[in-house]
Each structure stands twice: as C-alpha cells, then as structure tokens.
C-alpha cells in the first residue's frame, strides 16, 4: 500500500501537524505501507525531522512571510489560506505532480488548515482514498475518513454537514496520534499525589509568542529553589538562545532543545506549564496536571473543553497571560494538592482503557479499508 501525506510546518504554523502525521506514518510503515511526505519548505520547517525518520519528502517551494501574522478574533473563514503560501490551485498542481512522481497512491492523508473540499476534489484523480486530519470543523471536505482528536460535545453533528454521508468519522481523544513512547510510558506512571517537586515547561516547537520566557520570569517571582524545572524548546524556536540564558540563571532549571524523550519528561513531572496544542493529549494520556495557555485560535475551544472536565487549568489567551498571572497560578497549584490529584484523574479519564494508541487504531482502519 502506498500513502502520501500532505502537511506543513513553519514558524507560523508550528510543528504539531507534521509531528502527528509522522506518528501515523511510522505506524503505517510498521504495517508494511510505503509512505512519503509532500511538504512546503516554509521558514522554520522541520522537514529534516521527517527525513531523519527515514521518509522521503517531496519539497514544495515557499513564498510565505517570515514574520508572524496576527490572528484576528474571531478568525475569518479564509484566514488560514495565508499559511499555504500559494494559491490552492497551485498547491494542488504541485501536489499532483509529486504524487505522480511517487506513483500510484492508495491513500492521500492531508493535515492542513488551508486545504478544503476544492483541493481534495482535485486530488481524487491521483489517489484512491483521501483521509483528512482536522481540528476546526469549519469547512467542507471530500474524504473517506476524517479524524478530529479534539474534545467537542457536538463534533459528530458538526461534521455531519461537512463530509460525505459515507465518510468514517474518528472523533475524540481516543484517536489522538500519540507516539509509541507514550503507550510505553503509561505503564510506568504512578498515581499522582498532587505534590509538586518537578515542573515541565513546553510551549510547542516554535512558541512564536515566547511564552517560555514569560513562564521562566514567573518562576523567578515564585522564588522556590527546591523546585526542579525542565524547560523544553524546539530547534525552530526563534527565542531559544534567550531562553537558554534565562534558564541558566534560575536555580533548579535545566534547558533542553529538540528532545526525543518527551514522554519520560511528562511521566517524571508533577505539573506542566504549557500551550493548548496537540501536546494536550500527550499530557492528558499520562495524567499530567497542566496550566495551559491558549496560543492560537484553533486551540481555544479544545482548551476550554478540556478545562471544563477538570483535566487542566486554562490560563486564557496568550496576550492576556503575564508572568505575574503565571506566577499566581503556580503558587496556587503549590498549595492545592487535592485539586492537582483530581486533575490527574480527570485527565486520565479522557481516554478509554485500551492497549492500542490512536495511531495504531487509525493505521489499522486504513489498512482494512484498503483491502475492501
């Protein structure tokens, strides 16, 4: 079976789309599928990470701006089109050309907010099946499978108007594309008492708003030298040098760049200060209590929904979150032992008891549908 994955990463887009697609790609490869990526070489991309994992990448040229585009609230319907860097028609032509060079494609998997039904219809002559990974439920799709790992109370009814009637909907955290290291790490987690000795700070691969520095300044205000803190950044984080300098000035803090053992860091942490992106499900899967900042509009509803279950504390929209407000939240957590213990239990309860990860379940379904 041959699979092509169309997804992008950049300073603007972040790295989460590529990372979750990479998780699914590895699982498909274990099932003997041949997988390639088609990705635009935007500023701050992590195409090299895809290649380091042994996958061929068809690179598309980039013409996107290198400075962040302010995200208006509410987000206009066509806002994310800017993240593509070219017209949808041009992208479809380039993607079609890449797929033809790859050969006959059984499945095209697309994970991109800028692409919708018009682009997918153009792909139908080049791929037998189409799978869409989405988080927004804001546009129509022409696909055989749609995956949305987020926690929305009415997601099935939302998508019923956006996809074909015979489309298989995979909705909810049980389909989150978690790397295999998290399934292995879950076997090692202990019941969390609510005591805080170790904190993990991670605001995604790029952290364009530099919330990491804000969190570090908050720790200075907390002034607890007995705490141990892991500060994790991605190699495409434009503020990583500044963050490293600040980290080295705070007792008990350790700086890490582009680590390969995030699950281990989460298992060993007692509290996370973090963004509300795709790593939400990694933290929840391991029962890690979290102080969460909404970094992008597409994270808002998900973060609010997760916070409503008691599985995290929502600190709000990034522009209104200050070092002082983070410090106040840390201080409150330090004296809220029972609250944090309950938060861990609530986070774990978001996932069904199942030996399979979401990636394993999704890959198995793709393979089954290919045999029909």
Buried (B, 14 or more C-beta within 10 A) or exposed (E): BBBBBBBBBBBBBBBBBBBBBBBBBBBBBEBEBBBBBBBBBBBBBBBEBBEEEEBEBBBBEBEBBEEEEEBEEEBEEEBBBEBBBBEBEEBBEBBBBBBEEBEEBBBBBBBBBBBBBEBBEBBEEBBBBBBBBBBBBBBBBBBBBBBBBBBBEEBEEBBEEBBEEEBEBBBBBBBBBBBBBBBEBBEEBEEBEBEBEBBBBBBBBBBBBBBBBBBBBBBEEBEBEEBBBBBBBBBBBBBBEBBBEBBEEBEBBEBBEBEEEBBBBBBBBBBBBBBBBBBBBBBBBBBBBBBBBBBBBBBBBBBBBBBEBBBBBBBBBBEEBEBEBBBBBBBEBBEBBEBBBBBBBBBBBBBEEEEEBBBBBBBBBBBEBBEE
